Amino acid sequence: MQELEFKLDTEYIKLNNLLKILSLVKSGGHANNLITKGFVRYNGEVDTRKRLKLRKGDRIEFDEIFIRIC
């Protein structure tokens, strides 16, 4: 498994935007599709909210990549 850290410089980032910024998906629509189909885990649980607000301390798991928001 690969682990990444994403340094947050605002209060939050939306989940679909995070996947786009990290180039883990081809487009925003692709991100939304994968999220709603349950391919993303938020703090250990499947979460299908595309615009989920991620804050410092949150963890995302996607495609065998762990992303820690810091």
Buried (B, 14 or more C-beta within 10 A) or exposed (E): EEEEEBEBEEEBBBBBBBBBEBEBBEEBEBBBBBBEEEBBBBEEEEBBEBEBEBEEEBBBBBEEBBBBBE
